[in-house]
Amino acid sequence: MRIDYHTHHVRCGHASGELEEYVLKGIEIGLDQLGLSDHMPLIHVDPADYLPGMAMAMDELPRYAEEAFRLQQKYKGQIDIRVGLEGDYIEGYEDEIASIVKGYPWDYVIGSVHFLGRWDITDYRQTDGWNGRDPYEVYEQYYDAVIKAARSGLYDYIGHIDVIKRFGYKPERSVEPLERAALDAVKEAGLAIELNASGLRMPCEEMFPGRRMLEYAHQLGIPVTLGSDAHQPERLGQYLDQAVRMLKNVGVNELATFKARKRIMVPMAPDRFDV
């Protein structure tokens, strides 16, 4: 199957394109399943302190869900739409996250760590947060949050599990023990991970996760799904041909899909991801 489970649209503030544009693009490029998965509104930052385009407003969340489920029905028979949410894990706000996760009939919820406290480590405008910090300690803090996200019971899979490398900041010492501990927690929680191809267009120039983590995940038997993390309709499916090749090279032959919070394993497309 050809799938793309990680997408964003104009409501999140830092993406462009309406939901229906993504659906039409998905049909155009021959996706079997399209996952709509916009960012959860922030619950730990006062909207008055939002940087421009930082997140979806809370009052837009029901509108997002309503439109996504309407499109799911409208295009039934043309493309299989799965409606999801990328739910930021914020330590100490688990109850608030749970109320959002349980408040809608999502097909899946992605557990992603973007924030260490109020620092968004994925925002190019906040890279000065690395100044004066020991990179290894930042990686420790990040992977500790990933482990807590995996153990929280809130999510179906962990998104871009090593996104901490996005801007190319790396400790001098090996972070492989931290990576393995995070994947061990994912395995123990019975979750999947995604192979997020968007890292190929980031300063790190590597998918999330990189091959080392992907091989260990496969060794553990952790299921994998696919996502382009498209923030523009034209990026839908971007680099997923390379992602499929890497999965096959590692030995992965099935992909995780989701419906009504249940995981369904499906065969990968035979040779290529045509986009």
N, C-alpha and C positions, 0 to 999 in steps of 0.2 A: 504493500500500500504506500501511497505517497501522502504524507501528512506534514503539517506545520502547526504546532501547538502553541507557539509563543508569538503573539502579535499585540500591537498597541495602536490606538487611534487618537483622534484630535482631542477627545475629552481629557486625556491625561496631561495635556498642556505642553508636552515636549515631543509630540508626534503630530503627524499630519494625516489627513484622509479620514473620511467617514467609514463607519463599519461596513456599509454596503459596498464601498469601493474595494475593501479587502475581499469581500465575498465574490465580487465580480472578477477580481484579479485571480482569486483561487480557482474559479471555474476556468478562466482563460489559460492558466498554466497547468491545468489537469490535476489539481489536488483531489484526493479521495476524501480526506477529512481536513477541515480547517478549524483550528482552535482560536477562539476570541478570548483574550486573557489580559485585559487591561489592568493597570495598577490599582490596587486598593487605595482609597484616600488615606492620607497620613493621619495618624491618631495621636502622635507624640510631639507634633510641631504645631504651634499656633498658626492658623492660616495667615495671620498678619505678618508672620515671619517667613512665609514661603518665598523662596526665590522665584522669579518669573518662570512659569511653566513647570513648577516643581511636582505637582500632583493633581489628580482629579479632585474636584470639590465634593464634599460629602453628599450634597443634594443632587449631584449628577449620578451617583451610584445606582439608584433605582431606575433612572432613565437609561443608563447603560445596559442594565440587566433586561429591562423591558424591550429595548430595541434589539438586543442580541437574540433573545428568545423569539421575537417576532420574525427576524430574518431566518432563524433556524427553520421555522415553519414555511416561510415564503419560498425558500430555495430547496425545500425537501425534494429529493429526486434528482437535483442537479449537483448538489454538493452536500456532504454530511458535515453540518456545523456542530461543533461542541462548544458550549459556553462555559468559560472559566474565569478565573481571577488570579492575578499575581498578588499574593498576599504577603506584604513585607512582614518579616519576623522582627519584632521589637521586644527585647527582653523586658519583662515587667508589665507588658500590655497584652498578655495572652487572653484575658477575659474579653477585652475590647475586640481583639482580632476574632475570637470565637463567635462573638455576636454577629459580626459581618459574614463570616464563613457560613454560619448556620442560618443566616437570615434569608438566603436565596437558594434555589435548587440548582446549584452549580453542577456541571459535569466533572469539573476538576478544579483543584486549587494548587497553585504553584507556591512553594515556600522558598522565598528568596531573601537573602540578607543584602540590603543596600546600605543600611545605616549602622554605624557604631556610635551609639548615643545619638547626637544630632548631626553627626558628620556623615554625609552621603558619600561613601567611598567610590561610587560609580558616576559622580557628577564632575565633569571636567572643570567646572567653576570652583570646585572645592579641593583641588589637588594640593593646595597649600596646607591642607590638613596633615600631609606627610612631613612637613617641615618640623625638625626638632624631635621627631619620633624615631624610635628604633624599629626598622621595618619588620624584624622578626616578632617583636611584641605586638605589632599591628596584626600580623598574620595569625598569631596566637589568639588574639581577641576575636578576629573574624571567624576562625574555624571553631572557636568555642561557641559563638552564636549559631553557626551552622548546626553543630551538634545539638544545641538546645532546640533549634527549629525542628530538627528531625524527631526529637523525643517529645515534642509538644502535642502530637496527635492532631494537629490542625491541617496537615497538608497531605497531598497525594504524591507529589514528587518535589525534589529540590531543584531549583532553577540555577543555572550558571554557577555551579558549585564552587569554582575557583575564580570567580569574578574579581577577587581582590587583586589579581595580577593585571587588571585591565589597562592601567596606565604605565605598566612596565616597572613599577617599583618592586624590587625583590631583595630579600635578605641575602647576605653572603653565605649563611649556613643553610643547609638543606631543610626544606619545609615538607619533605615527603612524609615524616612521621605525623605531622599535623593533617595532611591530606588523607592519610590512611585512617587516622582516628575518626575523621569526619565520615568517610565512606563506611567504616565499621558501624557507626551510629545509624547511618541510613539503612544498612543491611538489617541491623537489629530491630529497627522500627518497621521493617517491611515496606519501605518506600522505594520509588524509582528515582532516577535522575534524568536530566535532559542532556543531550548533546546540543549545545547552543552554538550555532555557527557564527554568530555575530562577532565573536572575538577576532575573526580574520580581518575585520575592517577597523579594529581598535589598535592602539599603540602596541599591545602585546603580540599582535599578529598570530594568534593561536586560538583555536576554539576553546570553549568552556564545557567540559574540562579538557585539558591537554591529554595527549596519548597515554602518558604515565598513569594518570588517575583513571582514565577509561579502561586501561588494561587491568588495573586492580579491581575496578568495579565489576568487570566481566568475570574476573577470577572469583569474586564473591557471589556472583550470580545476581547482581543488581539489575533489574530491568531498566531499559533506556528508551526515552522518547526523543523526538526531534523538534527543534524550534529555530526559526530564523531570527527571532526577536525583532521583527520588522517594525519600524516606526514610520514608514512610508509605504503605501501600497505597492510601489514598484520594487521594494525590497523583499516582498513576500517570496519565500522559497530561496532567498539568496544564500549561496554556498552550501545548500543542502545536498547537492551532488557530491561535494567533497566530504561532507559529513557521512553520507551513506558509504562512500568508499572506505573511510577510516573505520566505520563500524564493521564492515565486512572483513577488513584486514585484521581487526582485533578478534573476529570470530563471532560477532553478533549477527543473528539471522532473523530476529523478531524485534518488533517495536511495541512499546507500551502505548495503548490508547485508553481513553477514559470515557465513561458514561455514567451519569448519576453517582459519581464518586466511587465507581467500581472500575478496576483495572482490567483491560482486555488485551491480551497479547495477539498481535497479527503479524503475518509474514512481511518482510520488507519487499519493496519493489525489486524485481530480479537483478537488474544490472545498473540502472541509472535513475537519477532524479531529474526528469526533464523539466526545465523551466525556461 
